[in-house]
């Protein structure tokens, strides 16, 4: 088969911000099926460092801008024109969208539906555009693939008619996430946290990740416990998160907050595994990849109550009330003081399965 893929979203993939979910799925799919030819469509030239198997051809279809009408023009006209030239048998919409004007059978892949929940930092016009078209994409797709059971429930509530074509494909967790021996953990603490214990939060500096409440909770912990504990924020800085980064120079405990914007996979795995605990304040993610990563590293997790966090961590996670921001500070202080609680949480960890079932992307 000749399989086309809207691979533009891969250009935003990073280990911390997205968990490289889409990139890893596509790489695994192409390697698992050398008998097929894959045509990857990008809206800008991909970096040379982004390597793919030999059965992948890349096609650049330039995007003129990021306004809604420019994205619509790219998806429904420029991309459709490029698809026609390639004589495809199947198209994969890896970014939650498919071109409605195309006649090629399509599978729709959905990794996030935060726009249904009014997530902060997403422009209202963008949310309206996505809500308006989601049902159309689902209706036209031959198959709808979601990357968590949380997303499955979102789809069934929003578009119940999709049940017959819906399939859950759980992404694999990178093998670099492993528990650390004492000496290795000390090395990580020395490199990133001045040899002291630290909490870590993984994800872009963006309002959707609720980092302001986390910073306030960390302040409360420092005031109450007079601890030398640090907070590591691992993820890229975004335009939507400018207020967060702009507030840090005047933050009382700024010397105890460490920003790590560009960690590679190996570094991120070490940072997660070396943490005293991972804090996951994101409520409406499609897939709680940092929670899965912490479970693999046998690191306890504090998370704001949310379906994705529950799916990833179950009862091995200490949950906080999103309507009571003081609760996050209370739970961080409790976990810091109570080693028995920490041990009980670690004893409940159930690690994720192995590799993703890549065939689900292309087989009906």
C-alpha positions as CSV (number, residue, x, y, z in Angstrom):
1,X,0.0,0.0,0.0
2,X,0.9,3.6,-0.4
3,X,0.0,5.3,2.9
4,X,0.0,9.1,3.3
5,X,0.6,10.6,6.7
6,X,0.0,14.2,7.9
7,X,3.3,14.2,9.9
8,X,3.5,18.0,10.6
9,X,2.7,17.5,14.3
10,X,5.9,15.5,14.7
11,X,7.8,18.8,14.4
12,X,6.4,19.8,17.7
13,X,7.2,16.5,19.4
14,X,9.7,16.6,22.3
15,X,10.3,14.1,25.1
16,X,9.1,16.5,27.8
17,X,6.2,18.3,26.0
18,X,4.5,15.4,24.1
19,X,6.4,12.3,25.1
20,X,7.3,11.9,21.4
21,X,4.1,9.8,21.1
22,X,3.4,10.5,17.4
23,X,7.0,10.3,16.3
24,X,7.5,6.9,18.0
25,X,4.2,5.5,16.7
26,X,5.1,6.5,13.1
27,X,8.7,5.2,13.4
28,X,7.5,1.9,14.9
29,X,4.8,1.6,12.2
30,X,7.2,2.1,9.3
31,X,9.7,-0.3,10.7
32,X,7.1,-3.0,11.3
33,X,5.8,-2.7,7.7
34,X,8.6,-2.5,5.3
35,X,6.3,-3.9,2.6
36,X,4.4,-0.6,2.5
37,X,5.5,2.8,1.2
38,X,4.8,5.8,3.5
39,X,4.6,9.4,2.3
40,X,5.0,11.9,5.1
41,X,3.5,15.3,4.5
42,X,5.1,18.2,6.4
43,X,4.0,21.9,6.5
44,X,7.6,23.0,6.6
45,X,11.0,21.3,5.9
46,X,11.7,18.8,8.7
47,X,15.2,19.0,10.3
48,X,17.9,16.8,8.9
49,X,18.3,15.1,12.2
50,X,14.8,13.7,11.9
51,X,15.6,10.3,10.4
52,X,13.0,7.7,9.1
53,X,13.3,4.2,7.7
54,X,14.0,3.7,3.9
55,X,10.3,3.1,3.1
56,X,9.4,6.8,4.0
57,X,9.3,9.6,1.5
58,X,8.8,13.2,2.8
59,X,6.8,15.8,0.9
60,X,6.8,19.4,2.1
61,X,3.6,21.4,1.6
62,X,4.3,24.9,2.9
63,X,2.0,26.5,5.4
64,X,1.6,30.3,4.9
65,X,0.6,31.0,8.5
66,X,-1.1,29.7,11.6
67,X,-4.4,31.5,11.5
68,X,-7.5,29.3,11.3
69,X,-8.2,30.2,7.7
70,X,-4.6,29.6,6.7
71,X,-4.7,26.2,8.3
72,X,-8.0,25.4,6.6
73,X,-6.5,26.4,3.3
74,X,-3.5,24.1,3.8
75,X,-5.6,21.1,5.0
76,X,-8.4,21.2,2.5
77,X,-6.7,22.5,-0.6
78,X,-2.9,22.4,-0.6
79,X,-2.7,19.0,1.2
80,X,-5.5,17.5,-0.9
81,X,-3.7,18.6,-4.1
82,X,-0.5,16.9,-2.8
83,X,-2.4,13.8,-1.8
84,X,-3.9,13.4,-5.3
85,X,-0.4,13.4,-6.9
86,X,0.7,10.5,-4.6
87,X,-2.1,8.1,-5.6
88,X,-2.6,6.9,-2.0
89,X,-4.5,3.9,-0.7
90,X,-4.8,5.2,2.8
91,X,-4.3,8.5,4.7
92,X,-3.4,8.8,8.4
93,X,-4.5,12.0,10.2
94,X,-2.0,11.9,13.1
95,X,-3.0,15.4,14.4
96,X,-6.7,14.8,15.0
97,X,-7.7,16.2,11.6
98,X,-8.3,14.8,8.1
99,X,-9.0,16.7,4.8
100,X,-12.7,16.5,4.2
101,X,-12.3,17.2,0.5
102,X,-10.1,14.1,0.0
103,X,-11.6,10.9,-1.4
104,X,-8.8,8.7,-0.1
105,X,-9.9,6.5,2.8
106,X,-8.6,7.9,6.1
107,X,-7.9,6.9,9.6
108,X,-8.1,9.6,12.3
109,X,-5.7,9.6,15.2
110,X,-6.6,11.6,18.3
111,X,-4.1,12.2,21.1
112,X,-5.7,15.2,22.8
113,X,-9.2,16.7,23.3
114,X,-8.5,19.4,25.8
115,X,-10.3,21.9,23.6
116,X,-13.6,20.2,24.6
117,X,-12.9,21.1,28.2
118,X,-12.0,24.8,27.7
119,X,-8.3,24.3,28.6
120,X,-6.5,27.6,29.4
121,X,-4.2,29.0,26.8
122,X,-6.0,27.8,23.7
123,X,-7.6,30.7,21.8
124,X,-11.4,30.7,21.8
125,X,-11.5,30.9,18.0
126,X,-9.2,27.8,17.8
127,X,-11.4,25.9,20.2
128,X,-14.5,26.7,18.2
129,X,-12.8,25.6,15.0
130,X,-11.8,22.3,16.5
131,X,-15.2,21.6,18.0
132,X,-17.0,22.5,14.8
133,X,-14.9,20.1,12.7
134,X,-14.3,17.2,15.0
135,X,-17.6,15.5,14.3
136,X,-17.0,16.0,10.6
137,X,-13.6,14.3,10.8
138,X,-15.0,11.5,12.9
139,X,-17.9,11.0,10.5
140,X,-15.7,10.8,7.4
141,X,-12.9,8.6,8.9
142,X,-13.1,4.9,8.3
143,X,-11.5,4.4,11.7
144,X,-10.9,6.5,14.7
145,X,-7.9,5.7,16.9
146,X,-7.5,7.2,20.3
147,X,-4.4,6.9,22.5
148,X,-6.1,6.4,25.9
149,X,-9.3,5.1,27.4
150,X,-9.8,8.7,28.7
151,X,-10.0,9.9,25.1
152,X,-12.3,7.0,24.3
153,X,-14.8,8.2,26.8
154,X,-14.5,11.8,25.6
155,X,-15.2,10.7,22.0
156,X,-18.2,8.5,23.1
157,X,-19.7,11.4,25.0
158,X,-19.2,13.9,22.3
159,X,-19.9,11.7,19.2
160,X,-21.6,8.4,20.4
161,X,-22.1,7.3,16.8
162,X,-18.4,6.7,16.5
163,X,-18.4,3.6,18.8
164,X,-18.4,1.2,15.9
165,X,-15.2,2.6,14.3
166,X,-13.4,3.5,17.6
167,X,-10.2,1.8,18.6
168,X,-7.9,2.4,21.6
169,X,-4.1,2.2,20.9
170,X,-2.1,2.8,24.0
171,X,1.4,4.3,23.3
172,X,4.5,2.5,24.6
173,X,6.6,4.1,27.3
174,X,10.2,4.7,26.3
175,X,12.6,2.1,27.6
176,X,14.9,4.7,29.0
177,X,12.6,5.2,32.0
178,X,14.1,2.9,34.6
179,X,14.7,3.1,38.4
180,X,18.1,4.5,39.4
181,X,20.6,3.0,41.8
182,X,21.5,5.3,44.7
183,X,24.8,6.4,43.2
184,X,23.2,7.3,39.9
185,X,20.4,9.2,41.6
186,X,23.0,11.2,43.5
187,X,24.7,12.1,40.3
188,X,21.4,13.4,38.8
189,X,20.7,15.4,41.9
190,X,24.2,16.9,41.7
191,X,23.8,17.8,38.0
192,X,20.3,19.4,38.1
193,X,19.4,20.3,41.7
194,X,22.6,21.2,43.6
195,X,22.6,17.8,45.3
196,X,19.3,18.2,47.1
197,X,16.0,16.5,46.8
198,X,13.5,17.8,44.2
199,X,10.0,17.7,42.9
200,X,9.7,17.6,39.1
201,X,6.9,18.6,36.7
202,X,7.2,17.6,33.1
203,X,5.4,19.5,30.3
204,X,5.6,22.8,28.4
205,X,5.4,26.1,30.2
206,X,1.8,26.6,29.3
207,X,-1.4,27.6,31.2
208,X,-3.0,24.2,30.4
209,X,-0.4,22.6,32.7
210,X,-1.5,24.6,35.7
211,X,2.0,25.6,36.7
212,X,1.0,28.8,38.6
213,X,-0.9,26.7,41.2
214,X,2.1,24.4,41.4
215,X,4.4,27.4,42.1
216,X,2.0,28.6,44.8
217,X,1.9,25.2,46.4
218,X,5.7,25.0,46.3
219,X,5.9,28.4,48.0
220,X,3.6,27.1,50.8
221,X,5.9,24.0,51.2
222,X,9.0,26.2,51.5
223,X,7.3,28.4,54.1
224,X,5.9,25.6,56.2
225,X,8.8,23.2,56.2
226,X,11.9,25.5,55.6
227,X,13.2,22.8,53.3
228,X,16.0,23.1,50.8
229,X,13.9,21.1,48.4
230,X,13.9,22.3,44.7
231,X,11.3,22.3,41.9
232,X,12.4,21.3,38.4
233,X,10.2,22.4,35.5
234,X,11.1,20.4,32.4
235,X,9.5,21.5,29.2
236,X,9.7,24.2,26.5
237,X,8.7,27.8,27.1
238,X,5.7,28.9,25.0
239,X,4.2,32.2,24.0
240,X,1.0,31.3,25.9
241,X,3.1,30.7,29.0
242,X,4.9,34.0,28.9
243,X,3.1,35.2,32.1
244,X,4.4,32.2,34.0
245,X,8.1,32.6,32.9
246,X,7.7,36.4,33.4
247,X,6.7,36.0,37.0
248,X,9.7,33.8,38.0
249,X,12.3,36.7,38.4
250,X,10.1,38.1,41.2
251,X,9.1,34.7,42.7
252,X,10.4,34.5,46.3
253,X,11.9,31.1,45.9
254,X,13.2,31.6,42.3
255,X,16.6,30.2,43.3
256,X,14.9,26.9,44.1
257,X,13.1,26.6,40.8
258,X,15.1,25.2,37.9
259,X,13.9,25.5,34.3
260,X,15.1,22.8,31.9
261,X,13.5,23.7,28.5
262,X,15.3,21.3,26.1
263,X,16.1,17.9,27.8
264,X,16.7,15.0,25.5
265,X,15.2,11.6,26.1
266,X,18.1,10.2,28.2
267,X,18.4,13.4,30.3
268,X,14.6,13.5,30.9
269,X,14.5,9.9,32.0
270,X,17.3,10.5,34.5
271,X,15.6,13.6,35.8
272,X,12.3,11.8,36.4
273,X,14.0,8.8,37.9
274,X,16.1,11.0,40.3
275,X,13.1,12.9,41.6
276,X,11.7,12.7,45.1
277,X,8.3,12.8,43.5
278,X,6.7,13.9,40.2
279,X,3.9,16.5,40.4
280,X,1.4,16.3,37.6
281,X,-0.9,19.3,37.8
282,X,-2.4,18.9,34.3
283,X,-6.2,18.1,34.5
284,X,-7.4,17.6,30.9
285,X,-4.6,15.8,29.0
286,X,-5.4,13.1,26.6
287,X,-2.6,10.9,27.8
288,X,-0.7,11.5,31.1
289,X,2.7,10.4,29.8
290,X,4.7,11.9,32.7
291,X,2.7,9.8,35.1
292,X,3.5,6.6,33.1
293,X,7.2,7.6,33.0
294,X,7.3,8.1,36.8
295,X,5.6,4.7,37.3
296,X,8.3,3.1,35.2
297,X,11.0,4.8,37.2
298,X,9.3,3.8,40.6
299,X,8.9,7.5,41.5
300,X,5.8,8.6,43.5
301,X,3.3,10.9,41.9
302,X,1.1,13.7,43.1
303,X,-1.5,14.6,40.5
304,X,-4.5,16.9,40.3
305,X,-7.6,14.8,40.0
306,X,-8.2,14.0,36.3
307,X,-9.2,11.0,34.2
308,X,-5.9,10.7,32.3
309,X,-3.9,10.7,35.6
310,X,-6.2,8.1,37.0
311,X,-5.8,5.9,34.0
312,X,-2.0,6.1,34.1
313,X,-1.5,5.9,37.8
314,X,-4.5,4.3,39.4
315,X,-4.3,4.1,43.2
316,X,-0.5,4.5,43.2
317,X,-1.0,8.3,42.8
318,X,-1.7,10.8,45.5
319,X,-4.6,12.9,44.1
320,X,-5.4,16.5,44.9
321,X,-8.7,18.5,44.7
322,X,-8.5,20.8,41.7
323,X,-11.1,23.1,43.3
324,X,-8.9,23.5,46.4
325,X,-5.5,24.7,45.5
326,X,-4.3,24.5,49.2
327,X,-4.8,20.7,48.8
328,X,-1.9,20.5,46.4
329,X,0.4,22.2,49.0
330,X,-0.9,20.0,51.7
331,X,-0.2,16.8,49.7
332,X,3.3,17.9,48.7
333,X,4.1,18.6,52.3
334,X,2.6,15.3,53.4
335,X,4.6,13.3,51.0
336,X,7.7,15.1,51.9
337,X,7.3,14.4,55.6
338,X,5.8,10.9,55.5
339,X,8.2,8.3,54.2
340,X,5.7,5.5,55.0
341,X,3.2,7.1,52.7
342,X,5.8,7.4,50.0
343,X,6.6,3.7,50.4
344,X,2.9,2.7,50.3
345,X,2.5,4.6,47.0
346,X,5.5,2.9,45.5
347,X,4.2,-0.5,46.5
348,X,1.0,0.1,44.5
349,X,2.7,0.9,41.2
350,X,1.7,-1.1,38.2
351,X,4.0,-0.6,35.3
352,X,2.7,-0.1,31.7
353,X,2.8,-2.8,29.0
354,X,5.5,-3.1,26.4
355,X,5.2,-2.0,22.7
356,X,2.4,-0.4,21.0
357,X,0.2,-2.4,18.5
358,X,1.3,-0.4,15.4
359,X,-1.0,-2.5,13.1
360,X,-4.0,-0.7,14.5
361,X,-3.0,2.4,12.7
362,X,-3.4,0.9,9.2
363,X,-5.6,-2.3,9.5
364,X,-9.4,-1.9,9.7
